[in-house]
């Protein structure tokens, strides 16, 4: 709330610093020279002495931002797409649905905010069988 009330959604970028085990099941995973134990989505050093990395994926961050943190849908979408694209200098090619930009998008269920489909460069790479393909031009 402090960040959004102070800076606004156009200056807040939601990101994740997830390690390679993000989205994977429980088990041992490499993190540089270390082995990391993931259990119930939490990455710890095998001896349990400290958290070893994040397994947060952006679809989970999206859902949590709305359902737990109370951000609006518009704040969350802007902070996950347009703001990071603009801050990285990529606003001309990504970050919004406009003619001439890359057709990268994520579809979520409107009731649960669960991930439904993913399109990358106009091609569905997950769950796109119920959605049309974007044609160039």
URVENUR-V283689 format. One record per helix or strand of 3 or more residues. SS is the DSSP state (a for helix, b for strand). FROM is the first residue (numbers start at 1). TO is the last residue. If there is no record, write none. Layout:
SS_FROM_TO, SS_FROM_TO
//
This chain:
a_2_6, a_9_11, b_27_31, b_34_39, b_42_45, b_51_54, a_58_67, a_73_80, a_82_87, b_105_108, b_115_120, b_123_126, a_128_130
//
